[in-house]
Amino acid sequence: MSPQPLGPGMHGRGTRFRVHAPDADRLWLCLFDARDRETRLTMAREGEDIWSVNAPGVGEGARYGLRADGPFDPDAGLWFDPDKLLLDPYAPAIDRPFAYDPMLAAPRGKGSDTAGLMPKGVVSAPFPLVPPEPPIFRSGGLIYEVQVRGFTMLHPDIPEAQRGTIAALGHPAVIEHLRRLHVSAIELMPINAWIDERHLAPLGLRNAWGYNPVSYFALDPRLAPGGMAELRGAVDALHAAGIGVILDMVYNHDGESDREGPTLSLRGLDARSYFRHEPDGRLINDTGTGNSIDCNHPVAQRLILASLRHFVGLAGVDGFRFDLAPALGRLPTGFDSEAPLLRAMRDDPLLSDRILIAEPWDIGPGGYQLGRFGARWLEWNDRYRDDMRRFWRGDRGMTGALATRIAGSSDIFHADPATRTVNFLAAHDGFTLADVTAYDHRHNEANGEQNRDGHGENFSWNNGIEGATADQAIRAARRRDIKALLGTLFCSRGAIMLTAGDEFGRTQQGNNNAYAQDNAIGWVDWQGRDRDIEAHAFALADMRASTPDFSDAGWLSETDVEWLDERGQPMTVAQWEDPDRRCLAMRFRRSGFTVFINGGDWPHDFGGVHIPARTVLPIPAE
């Protein structure tokens, strides 16, 4: 028999609340009226681990929190403090966004009651389930990465009241842009309720990306003021246009951070089950955020699986991208693609056909796992990103690497019958595509960390003068390089990914870690977009969509393509090994479709086809 669900469950006479807190001595359900007056109901043990209470007359829209009492011994993973109002981990919605306050992190006995600082959970009526449909995504499709607020805040066609929200994604102007790019699925950066890191407020900054979650169920009210109905409406609009929806989920840590962090939810109920600890009781920090969720513990697995089902069943999303995904499969002996949580996701009836995308690295031991997640998974391929940048930067000896990457990275995915690569040139984390061609070094001064944060090595170049100040020739050179990079991406085998705005030259002024820039640095400038680059991207998208050679998932071998030199002859071993070679062509044997690549600084003729310097030119067979 399946365990009864946790969280609030409405019935004909009220709502029953069930909470997991095995080490607590006492637990209270705290109900709040319209004037924020609190009524406490004592919860009773239901077995060894679960507490429950029935609340007659409490129904849809009721606001509530939890309080837990018990031993306070952080070194032993016990954080009970009845002065801390806690969010129910299974609350389906919250009444307002989180805002960091030092009182949320005060040790027991040294702070005041936090009820006035905490969002309250909101009881929601049962939502009709979405009839299960196969995901809208095709092999070789384009994934479009979007930070909801920054993507829509400056869009001139979106009504001002809708800007910055999930509802804006269903606007006809947005959908038309996505269709012109032939987007197969839009990937939404985190939309779950999150809290700012504690160092941001004194700097006058706030978290703009959402990779610091508190709830795995509740949507952040800043992005979804209409709650689950708003997300479902946007998904329906995108599905009607043939575009899938992928959610970026952060299950590797939560926003309660390290020992000095706030007590908001999981920590105050059962830190021993939800977080990984060293033998001496210290929190393990394989994520760089202060804590790591224990994805091997059945209690944490139950929460994660229920969260995934929540978004599939209620909103009909097509799949998920997992931040720092090795955390989901790290056993005491190391990463294992057959770890219990990964196996449960694969075997779950509601999740088994969903798109699953791994960011296959974190900073823990054995944290780099590219190519090791197994056949059900797509994986972000940072080797593709780095090799493509290095080739177009002009690094020597990169022609063979370029060919391997655009053919599907068989060196990485050779154990599988098809490539599982997600090819990308830039993502939210790092330089934008335009900034790759305009800056030698990061410029993160606006983040208030003395330019020490973000990636140090970006494999970028500046074509003469760093930044936006440049003459016409330098701007033309940058535009040429952006087009060449886009050409390589759209002519690559496997799924490809664009970050919103990279198709028209979006800049972040050299900031390669704009997580705290909820402003013009991080927002997409629609009115200032480069129409020439955008037209080039649209043309490449049309080409890719009409060329079956790119839609197959199998990585390319010598039976599929031939690699040619400038004379139209097969590349020799000596040519492949020439560190100064910058030119080649890839011709599909069956169709004759040819991609000419000239990475040099001078034009070349390929058997009568003139290819300008630093250009990718795809040409169908006559």
Residue, then its C-alpha position, 0 to 999 in steps of 0.5 A: m500500500s502506498p503511504q498516505p500523501l504528506g502536506p494538506g489534503m482537503h476533504g468534505r469537512g476540512t483539511r488534514f495536514r500530515v508532516h514528516a518530523p521523526d525527531a520532534d517532541r511536539l508539532w503544531l499546525c499554525l493557521f493565520d487569519a486575514r489579520d495575521r492572527e495565529t491559531r495553533l493546533t497541536m499535531a499528534r504522532e501517526g506512527e513513528d515519523i509522521w504527525s497529523v491533525n484534522a482541521p475542520g472548516v479549513g479549506e481552499g485559501a487557508r494560510y498556514g505554517l508549522r512549528a516544531d519543538g525538540p532538541f536544538d543541537p546543530d552539530a547533531g543535525l537537530w535544529f528544533d526551535p518553536d520560535k521559527l515558523l516553518l513552511d510545509p515542504y509539501a505546501p502547494a502554494i505560498d502567499r508572498p515571496f521569501a525575503y531574507d532577514p537575519m532573524l530567520a537565522a538566529p540561534r534558538g533563544k537568541g531571536s524573536d518569533t519569525a511568523g511575521l517574516m515568513p510566507k505562509g503556505v496556502v491550501s489549494a483545492p484539488f486541481p484537475l490532472v492533465p491527461p498524459e500526453p507524450p512530450i513535445f520534443r523531437s530528436g535533434g530539436l532546439i531547447y531555448e533556455v529562459q529566465v522568465r523575468g529577465f526574458t519578458m521585462l523589456h518586451p515592448d509587445i507584452p502588456e506591462a502588467q504581464r511582464g516578468t511573469i510566466a503568463a507572458l510566455g503565452h503571449p503571441a509575440v513570444i510564441e511567434h519568436l519561438r516558432r521562427l527559431h523552430v524551438s522544440a522546447i522552452e527550458l525555464m530556469p527555476i520557478n519554484a519559490w526561492i530566497d536571496e543569499r544572505h550577502l546580497a541585501p547589504l549589496g543592494l542586490r537580489n537573486a535573479w535566477g532562482y537557484n536557491p529554492v525553499s519550496y519544491f512545490a510552490l511557485d514563486p509569486r513574483l513569477a506566477p502571481g496566478g499560481m499553478a493555473e498560470l503555469r498551466g495556461a502558459v504550457d497549454a499555449l506553448h503546446a498549442a504552438g508545438i513547443g514543449v516546456i522543460l523545468d529547471m529543478v534544483y534538488n541538490h540543495d535548498g536555501e537554508s544554506d550552511r550552519e549560519g543560514p536561515t531555518l525555513s522548512l526542511r532544516g527545522l523539521d528533519a535535517r538529519s533525513y533531508f541533508r547530507h552530513e559528515p560523520d562529525g555532524r557538519l553539513i556536507n557542501d558538494t554544491g558550493t551553497g552550504n548544504s547538500i540534499d541527501c538524495n539517497h534518503p527515502v524521505a528526500q526521494r519521496l519529496i523529490l518524486a512527489s514534486l516532479r509528479h506535481f508538475v507533470g500531473l497538474a501542469g503537463v510539463d514535458g520534462f526537467r533539467f536538473d541542476l548539479a545532477p551528480a548530486l541525485g546519483r551520488l552514493p557513498t561509493g561515488f556516482d552511480s547512474e543506477a542510484p535509487l533516485l535516478r532509477a525511481m525517476r526512470d521507472d515511475p509511471l508518470l515520469s518514465d517518458r519525460i525529457l530528463i536533462a542533466e547538468p552533469w557536474d558539481i564540485g563534490p568528489g567525482g563531480y564531473q560525470l559527463g557521458r555517464f548518466g545513461a540512455r534515458w538522459l540528455e546531458w549538457n555538453d560543456r566539452y562542446r562549448d569549450d571546443m567550439r569557442r577555442f576553435w573560433r578563437g583561433d587556438r591551434g590544433m582544434t579542427g579534429a575536436l570541432a569535427t568530433r563535436i559537430a558529429g555528436s561527440s562519439d568520444i563521450f557517448h560511445a557507449d550508447p546507441a545514439t548521442r545524448t549530447v545537448n550542444f550549447l555555446a553559452a548558457h545562463d552561467g557564463f558569458t553570453l554568446a556576444d560577450v564571448t566575442a567582446y571580452d577577454h575577461r569577466h567583468n563582474e564588478a556589479n556583483g560586489e565580490q571584487n570580480r572574484d566570482g564566476h568562471g575565470e576561463n571563458f575561452s573568449w576573445n575581444n576582436g580588438i577593444e574589450g566591451a561595447t566601445a568599438d568602431q564599425a570594423i570591430r563590431a562587424a568582426r564580432r557580428r561575423d564571429i557570432k554568426a559563425l558560432l551560431g552556424t556551427l551550433f545549428c549544423s551539429r548533430g544532437a539536441i542544441m540549446l540557445t540561451a534567450g537573446d543569444e540569437f540576436g547579440r544579447t550582452q551582459q556587459g561582460n558579466n559572466n555570473a549575472y545571478a544577482q542582476d535583476n536589472a538591465i544587465g540581466w534583462v533581455d534588451w528586445q528593442g536593442r537586438d541586432r536584427d542582422i544576427e537575428a535574421h541569420a539565426f532564423a535562416l539557420a533555424d529554417m535550414r536545420a528544420s528542413t534538413p533531415d540529416f540533423s534530426d537523427a539522434g545517432w552520432l555521425s560516423e564515416t558511413d554517414v559523412e565524409w570530411l573534405d579538404e579545400r580540393g573536395q578530397p577526403m581529409t588525410v591523416a596529415q591534414w587532421e594532425d596539422p595544428d594550423r589547419r582551419c578549414l574543412a567540409m562535412r558532406f552527408r553521403r546520402s543527401g549530399f548536403t554539405v557544411f563548409i567551415n572556414g575558421g581562418d582569417w582568409p577566404h578559401d575556395f572549396g572546389g569552386v565554392h567561395i567561403p569567406a573568412r571565419t564563416v560556416l556555410p551550409i549548402p544543400a545538394e543540387 
